[in-house]
Amino acid sequence: MKINIKKILKKLIIVVFISYVAVTLVNQQKKLNTYEKNIATVEEQIDEATEYKESLVSLKENAQSLEYIEQIAREKLNMYMPDEKIYIERR
């Protein structure tokens, strides 16, 4: 009778251990998937920030050019060169 109880107990312990390992592996895989999604999101944010930085650097470089100053004067301030003729469309 003791032999049967020992065998059953060993099998039960093995089943419990295997179940524990399986549950642990599944939980770890879920965490890894979450971390991978977070990494992808952060990498996307880094790319966006890098593009924004590059646009700001480009704008800074162009801010001192005469073409940029003239463009801003025309578009934002409605200023024109002294010898230019301005035509206004009437509708």
N, CA, C and O atoms as a GROMACS GRO file, in nm:
protein
  364
    1MET      N    1   0.082  -0.119   0.000
    1MET     CA    2   0.000   0.000   0.000
    1MET      C    3   0.086   0.126   0.000
    1MET      O    4   0.050   0.224  -0.064
    2LYS      N    5   0.198   0.124   0.070
    2LYS     CA    6   0.287   0.239   0.076
    2LYS      C    7   0.346   0.270  -0.060
    2LYS      O    8   0.371   0.387  -0.092
    3ILE      N    9   0.368   0.169  -0.140
    3ILE     CA   10   0.428   0.188  -0.272
    3ILE      C   11   0.333   0.267  -0.360
    3ILE      O   12   0.377   0.356  -0.433
    4ASN      N   13   0.210   0.237  -0.357
    4ASN     CA   14   0.112   0.308  -0.438
    4ASN      C   15   0.100   0.455  -0.397
    4ASN      O   16   0.091   0.543  -0.483
    5ILE      N   17   0.101   0.481  -0.269
    5ILE     CA   18   0.090   0.617  -0.219
    5ILE      C   19   0.215   0.697  -0.259
    5ILE      O   20   0.203   0.813  -0.297
    6LYS      N   21   0.332   0.637  -0.251
    6LYS     CA   22   0.456   0.704  -0.288
    6LYS      C   23   0.456   0.735  -0.438
    6LYS      O   24   0.499   0.843  -0.478
    7LYS      N   25   0.410   0.642  -0.520
    7LYS     CA   26   0.406   0.664  -0.664
    7LYS      C   27   0.308   0.776  -0.699
    7LYS      O   28   0.336   0.863  -0.782
    8ILE      N   29   0.192   0.771  -0.633
    8ILE     CA   30   0.091   0.874  -0.658
    8ILE      C   31   0.144   1.010  -0.614
    8ILE      O   32   0.125   1.110  -0.684
    9LEU      N   33   0.209   1.014  -0.500
    9LEU     CA   34   0.264   1.140  -0.448
    9LEU      C   35   0.373   1.194  -0.541
    9LEU      O   36   0.377   1.314  -0.567
   10LYS      N   37   0.460   1.106  -0.591
   10LYS     CA   38   0.564   1.149  -0.685
   10LYS      C   39   0.502   1.205  -0.813
   10LYS      O   40   0.544   1.309  -0.862
   11LYS      N   41   0.403   1.135  -0.865
   11LYS     CA   42   0.336   1.181  -0.988
   11LYS      C   43   0.267   1.315  -0.964
   11LYS      O   44   0.272   1.404  -1.049
   12LEU      N   45   0.203   1.329  -0.849
   12LEU     CA   46   0.136   1.454  -0.816
   12LEU      C   47   0.237   1.569  -0.806
   12LEU      O   48   0.211   1.678  -0.856
   13ILE      N   49   0.348   1.545  -0.743
   13ILE     CA   50   0.452   1.648  -0.731
   13ILE      C   51   0.505   1.686  -0.869
   13ILE      O   52   0.528   1.804  -0.897
   14ILE      N   53   0.526   1.588  -0.955
   14ILE     CA   54   0.575   1.615  -1.091
   14ILE      C   55   0.472   1.696  -1.169
   14ILE      O   56   0.509   1.791  -1.238
   15VAL      N   57   0.347   1.661  -1.158
   15VAL     CA   58   0.241   1.733  -1.229
   15VAL      C   59   0.233   1.878  -1.178
   15VAL      O   60   0.220   1.971  -1.258
   16VAL      N   61   0.240   1.896  -1.048
   16VAL     CA   62   0.234   2.031  -0.990
   16VAL      C   63   0.355   2.113  -1.037
   16VAL      O   64   0.341   2.230  -1.072
   17PHE      N   65   0.472   2.052  -1.038
   17PHE     CA   66   0.593   2.122  -1.081
   17PHE      C   67   0.585   2.162  -1.229
   17PHE      O   68   0.618   2.274  -1.265
   18ILE      N   69   0.541   2.070  -1.312
   18ILE     CA   70   0.528   2.098  -1.456
   18ILE      C   71   0.423   2.208  -1.479
   18ILE      O   72   0.441   2.296  -1.563
   19SER      N   73   0.315   2.202  -1.404
   19SER     CA   74   0.211   2.305  -1.415
   19SER      C   75   0.267   2.442  -1.375
   19SER      O   76   0.240   2.542  -1.441
   20TYR      N   77   0.342   2.445  -1.267
   20TYR     CA   78   0.403   2.569  -1.221
   20TYR      C   79   0.497   2.627  -1.327
   20TYR      O   80   0.493   2.746  -1.356
   21VAL      N   81   0.580   2.541  -1.384
   21VAL     CA   82   0.674   2.586  -1.488
   21VAL      C   83   0.598   2.638  -1.609
   21VAL      O   84   0.636   2.740  -1.666
   22ALA      N   85   0.493   2.570  -1.650
   22ALA     CA   86   0.415   2.611  -1.766
   22ALA      C   87   0.349   2.748  -1.742
   22ALA      O   88   0.354   2.836  -1.828
   23VAL      N   89   0.289   2.765  -1.626
   23VAL     CA   90   0.224   2.893  -1.594
   23VAL      C   91   0.328   3.005  -1.588
   23VAL      O   92   0.303   3.115  -1.636
   24THR      N   93   0.442   2.977  -1.530
   24THR     CA   94   0.549   3.076  -1.522
   24THR      C   95   0.597   3.116  -1.662
   24THR      O   96   0.617   3.235  -1.688
   25LEU      N   97   0.615   3.020  -1.750
   25LEU     CA   98   0.659   3.049  -1.886
   25LEU      C   99   0.556   3.132  -1.962
   25LEU      O  100   0.593   3.225  -2.034
   26VAL      N  101   0.430   3.100  -1.946
   26VAL     CA  102   0.325   3.177  -2.013
   26VAL      C  103   0.324   3.321  -1.963
   26VAL      O  104   0.314   3.414  -2.043
   27ASN      N  105   0.334   3.340  -1.833
   27ASN     CA  106   0.336   3.475  -1.777
   27ASN      C  107   0.457   3.554  -1.824
   27ASN      O  108   0.447   3.673  -1.855
   28GLN      N  109   0.571   3.488  -1.831
   28GLN     CA  110   0.692   3.556  -1.878
   28GLN      C  111   0.678   3.594  -2.026
   28GLN      O  112   0.724   3.701  -2.066
   29GLN      N  113   0.617   3.509  -2.104
   29GLN     CA  114   0.598   3.541  -2.246
   29GLN      C  115   0.505   3.661  -2.262
   29GLN      O  116   0.528   3.746  -2.348
   30LYS      N  117   0.401   3.669  -2.179
   30LYS     CA  118   0.311   3.784  -2.183
   30LYS      C  119   0.387   3.913  -2.148
   30LYS      O  120   0.368   4.015  -2.213
   31LYS      N  121   0.472   3.907  -2.047
   31LYS     CA  122   0.552   4.024  -2.010
   31LYS      C  123   0.647   4.062  -2.122
   31LYS      O  124   0.663   4.181  -2.152
   32LEU      N  125   0.709   3.964  -2.185
   32LEU     CA  126   0.800   3.993  -2.296
   32LEU      C  127   0.726   4.060  -2.412
   32LEU      O  128   0.778   4.154  -2.473
   33ASN      N  129   0.606   4.013  -2.442
   33ASN     CA  130   0.527   4.074  -2.548
   33ASN      C  131   0.493   4.219  -2.515
   33ASN      O  132   0.499   4.306  -2.602
   34THR      N  133   0.459   4.244  -2.389
   34THR     CA  134   0.429   4.380  -2.346
   34THR      C  135   0.552   4.468  -2.359
   34THR      O  136   0.543   4.582  -2.406
   35TYR      N  137   0.668   4.417  -2.317
   35TYR     CA  138   0.792   4.494  -2.327
   35TYR      C  139   0.828   4.522  -2.473
   35TYR      O  140   0.875   4.632  -2.504
   36GLU      N  141   0.805   4.426  -2.561
   36GLU     CA  142   0.834   4.448  -2.703
   36GLU      C  143   0.744   4.556  -2.762
   36GLU      O  144   0.789   4.638  -2.842
   37LYS      N  145   0.617   4.557  -2.722
   37LYS     CA  146   0.527   4.662  -2.768
   37LYS      C  147   0.573   4.799  -2.717
   37LYS      O  148   0.570   4.898  -2.791
   38ASN      N  149   0.615   4.803  -2.590
   38ASN     CA  150   0.664   4.929  -2.534
   38ASN      C  151   0.789   4.977  -2.607
   38ASN      O  152   0.804   5.096  -2.634
   39ILE      N  153   0.877   4.884  -2.638
   39ILE     CA  154   0.999   4.920  -2.711
   39ILE      C  155   0.964   4.978  -2.847
   39ILE      O  156   1.021   5.079  -2.889
   40ALA      N  157   0.870   4.915  -2.917
   40ALA     CA  158   0.830   4.964  -3.048
   40ALA      C  159   0.770   5.105  -3.037
   40ALA      O  160   0.798   5.190  -3.122
   41THR      N  161   0.690   5.129  -2.935
   41THR     CA  162   0.631   5.261  -2.916
   41THR      C  163   0.738   5.366  -2.887
   41THR      O  164   0.734   5.475  -2.943
   42VAL      N  165   0.831   5.332  -2.801
   42VAL     CA  166   0.937   5.427  -2.767
   42VAL      C  167   1.026   5.454  -2.888
   42VAL      O  168   1.068   5.567  -2.910
   43GLU      N  169   1.057   5.351  -2.966
   43GLU     CA  170   1.137   5.372  -3.087
   43GLU      C  171   1.066   5.463  -3.185
   43GLU      O  172   1.129   5.547  -3.250
   44GLU      N  173   0.935   5.448  -3.197
   44GLU     CA  174   0.856   5.536  -3.284
   44GLU      C  175   0.861   5.679  -3.234
   44GLU      O  176   0.874   5.772  -3.314
   45GLN      N  177   0.850   5.698  -3.103
   45GLN     CA  178   0.858   5.832  -3.045
   45GLN      C  179   0.996   5.893  -3.069
   45GLN      O  180   1.008   6.013  -3.095
   46ILE      N  181   1.100   5.810  -3.059
   46ILE     CA  182   1.235   5.859  -3.084
   46ILE      C  183   1.250   5.903  -3.229
   46ILE      O  184   1.310   6.007  -3.256
   47ASP      N  185   1.196   5.825  -3.322
   47ASP     CA  186   1.202   5.862  -3.463
   47ASP      C  187   1.130   5.994  -3.488
   47ASP      O  188   1.180   6.080  -3.561
   48GLU      N  189   1.013   6.010  -3.429
   48GLU     CA  190   0.937   6.134  -3.446
   48GLU      C  191   1.014   6.253  -3.388
   48GLU      O  192   1.018   6.361  -3.448
   49ALA      N  193   1.074   6.233  -3.271
   49ALA     CA  194   1.150   6.341  -3.208
   49ALA      C  195   1.273   6.376  -3.291
   49ALA      O  196   1.310   6.492  -3.302
   50THR      N  197   1.336   6.275  -3.350
   50THR     CA  198   1.453   6.299  -3.435
   50THR      C  199   1.414   6.379  -3.558
   50THR      O  200   1.485   6.473  -3.597
   51GLU      N  201   1.302   6.342  -3.621
   51GLU     CA  202   1.255   6.418  -3.738
   51GLU      C  203   1.222   6.562  -3.700
   51GLU      O  204   1.254   6.655  -3.773
   52TYR      N  205   1.158   6.580  -3.586
   52TYR     CA  206   1.124   6.715  -3.540
   52TYR      C  207   1.250   6.796  -3.515
   52TYR      O  208   1.258   6.913  -3.551
   53LYS      N  209   1.348   6.734  -3.453
   53LYS     CA  210   1.476   6.801  -3.425
   53LYS      C  211   1.543   6.842  -3.556
   53LYS      O  212   1.594   6.953  -3.567
   54GLU      N  213   1.542   6.753  -3.654
   54GLU     CA  214   1.603   6.784  -3.783
   54GLU      C  215   1.531   6.901  -3.850
   54GLU      O  216   1.595   6.987  -3.911
   55SER      N  217   1.398   6.904  -3.839
   55SER     CA  218   1.325   7.016  -3.898
   55SER      C  219   1.358   7.146  -3.827
   55SER      O  220   1.368   7.251  -3.890
   56LEU      N  221   1.376   7.141  -3.695
   56LEU     CA  222   1.413   7.262  -3.620
   56LEU      C  223   1.554   7.308  -3.656
   56LEU      O  224   1.578   7.428  -3.669
   57VAL      N  225   1.645   7.214  -3.672
   57VAL     CA  226   1.782   7.250  -3.712
   57VAL      C  227   1.781   7.314  -3.850
   57VAL      O  228   1.848   7.414  -3.874
   58SER      N  229   1.704   7.256  -3.941
   58SER     CA  230   1.693   7.312  -4.076
   58SER      C  231   1.633   7.452  -4.072
   58SER      O  232   1.681   7.542  -4.140
   59LEU      N  233   1.530   7.469  -3.991
   59LEU     CA  234   1.467   7.601  -3.978
   59LEU      C  235   1.566   7.701  -3.919
   59LEU      O  236   1.570   7.816  -3.962
   60LYS      N  237   1.643   7.659  -3.823
   60LYS     CA  238   1.743   7.747  -3.762
   60LYS      C  239   1.847   7.790  -3.864
   60LYS      O  240   1.887   7.906  -3.868
   61GLU      N  241   1.891   7.695  -3.947
   61GLU     CA  242   1.991   7.726  -4.048
   61GLU      C  243   1.934   7.822  -4.152
   61GLU      O  244   2.005   7.912  -4.199
   62ASN      N  245   1.808   7.804  -4.188
   62ASN     CA  246   1.745   7.888  -4.290
   62ASN      C  247   1.698   8.023  -4.237
   62ASN      O  248   1.672   8.114  -4.315
   63ALA      N  249   1.688   8.037  -4.107
   63ALA     CA  250   1.631   8.159  -4.048
   63ALA      C  251   1.713   8.283  -4.081
   63ALA      O  252   1.659   8.394  -4.083
   64GLN      N  253   1.840   8.267  -4.105
   64GLN     CA  254   1.926   8.381  -4.134
   64GLN      C  255   1.942   8.409  -4.283
   64GLN      O  256   2.007   8.506  -4.322
   65SER      N  257   1.884   8.324  -4.366
   65SER     CA  258   1.899   8.345  -4.510
   65SER      C  259   1.805   8.456  -4.556
   65SER      O  260   1.697   8.476  -4.500
   66LEU      N  261   1.847   8.527  -4.659
   66LEU     CA  262   1.766   8.637  -4.712
   66LEU      C  263   1.636   8.586  -4.771
   66LEU      O  264   1.532   8.653  -4.760
   67GLU      N  265   1.639   8.469  -4.834
   67GLU     CA  266   1.518   8.413  -4.893
   67GLU      C  267   1.412   8.387  -4.786
   67GLU      O  268   1.294   8.416  -4.805
   68TYR      N  269   1.454   8.332  -4.673
   68TYR     CA  270   1.360   8.301  -4.565
   68TYR      C  271   1.303   8.430  -4.505
   68TYR      O  272   1.183   8.440  -4.480
   69ILE      N  273   1.390   8.528  -4.484
   69ILE     CA  274   1.344   8.655  -4.428
   69ILE      C  275   1.243   8.720  -4.522
   69ILE      O  276   1.141   8.773  -4.478
   70GLU      N  277   1.272   8.716  -4.652
   70GLU     CA  278   1.180   8.774  -4.750
   70GLU      C  279   1.048   8.698  -4.752
   70GLU      O  280   0.941   8.759  -4.760
   71GLN      N  281   1.055   8.566  -4.745
   71GLN     CA  282   0.934   8.484  -4.744
   71GLN      C  283   0.846   8.518  -4.624
   71GLN      O  284   0.725   8.536  -4.638
   72ILE      N  285   0.905   8.526  -4.507
   72ILE     CA  286   0.830   8.558  -4.385
   72ILE      C  287   0.771   8.699  -4.395
   72ILE      O  288   0.657   8.722  -4.355
   73ALA      N  289   0.850   8.793  -4.447
   73ALA     CA  290   0.800   8.930  -4.461
   73ALA      C  291   0.679   8.935  -4.553
   73ALA      O  292   0.584   9.008  -4.526
   74ARG      N  293   0.683   8.858  -4.662
   74ARG     CA  294   0.571   8.858  -4.755
   74ARG      C  295   0.449   8.787  -4.696
   74ARG      O  296   0.338   8.840  -4.700
   75GLU      N  297   0.470   8.668  -4.642
   75GLU     CA  298   0.357   8.585  -4.598
   75GLU      C  299   0.295   8.634  -4.466
   75GLU      O  300   0.172   8.638  -4.454
   76LYS      N  301   0.376   8.668  -4.372
   76LYS     CA  302   0.324   8.700  -4.239
   76LYS      C  303   0.300   8.849  -4.217
   76LYS      O  304   0.207   8.889  -4.147
   77LEU      N  305   0.385   8.930  -4.278
   77LEU     CA  306   0.378   9.074  -4.250
   77LEU      C  307   0.322   9.155  -4.367
   77LEU      O  308   0.308   9.277  -4.357
   78ASN      N  309   0.289   9.087  -4.476
   78ASN     CA  310   0.238   9.155  -4.596
   78ASN      C  311   0.330   9.269  -4.642
   78ASN      O  312   0.282   9.376  -4.680
   79MET      N  313   0.458   9.245  -4.638
   79MET     CA  314   0.556   9.343  -4.682
   79MET      C  315   0.605   9.303  -4.822
   79MET      O  316   0.610   9.185  -4.856
   80TYR      N  317   0.642   9.405  -4.900
   80TYR     CA  318   0.689   9.379  -5.037
   80TYR      C  319   0.809   9.467  -5.065
   80TYR      O  320   0.836   9.562  -4.991
   81MET      N  321   0.882   9.436  -5.172
   81MET     CA  322   0.998   9.514  -5.212
   81MET      C  323   0.949   9.651  -5.263
   81MET      O  324   0.838   9.661  -5.316
   82PRO      N  325   1.031   9.755  -5.248
   82PRO     CA  326   0.987   9.890  -5.287
   82PRO      C  327   0.950   9.904  -5.434
   82PRO      O  328   0.860   9.982  -5.467
   83ASP      N  329   1.015   9.832  -5.523
   83ASP     CA  330   0.987   9.849  -5.664
   83ASP      C  331   0.886   9.748  -5.719
   83ASP      O  332   0.866   9.740  -5.840
   84GLU      N  333   0.823   9.672  -5.632
   84GLU     CA  334   0.725   9.573  -5.675
   84GLU      C  335   0.588   9.637  -5.693
   84GLU      O  336   0.550   9.730  -5.621
   85LYS      N  337   0.516   9.586  -5.789
   85LYS     CA  338   0.378   9.629  -5.808
   85LYS      C  339   0.287   9.520  -5.753
   85LYS      O  340   0.304   9.402  -5.783
   86ILE      N  341   0.192   9.560  -5.675
   86ILE     CA  342   0.101   9.466  -5.611
   86ILE      C  343  -0.035   9.475  -5.680
   86ILE      O  344  -0.090   9.584  -5.698
   87TYR      N  345  -0.085   9.361  -5.718
   87TYR     CA  346  -0.218   9.354  -5.779
   87TYR      C  347  -0.312   9.281  -5.685
   87TYR      O  348  -0.279   9.174  -5.633
   88ILE      N  349  -0.428   9.338  -5.664
   88ILE     CA  350  -0.526   9.278  -5.576
   88ILE      C  351  -0.645   9.236  -5.662
   88ILE      O  352  -0.699   9.316  -5.738
   89GLU      N  353  -0.683   9.114  -5.649
   89GLU     CA  354  -0.797   9.063  -5.724
   89GLU      C  355  -0.926   9.103  -5.654
   89GLU      O  356  -0.939   9.090  -5.532
   90ARG      N  357  -1.020   9.150  -5.734
   90ARG     CA  358  -1.150   9.182  -5.678
   90ARG      C  359  -1.248   9.079  -5.728
   90ARG      O  360  -1.245   9.041  -5.845
   91ARG      N  361  -1.332   9.037  -5.643
   91ARG     CA  362  -1.428   8.934  -5.681
   91ARG      C  363  -1.566   8.986  -5.678
   91ARG      O  364  -1.660   8.912  -5.708
   0.00000   0.00000   0.00000
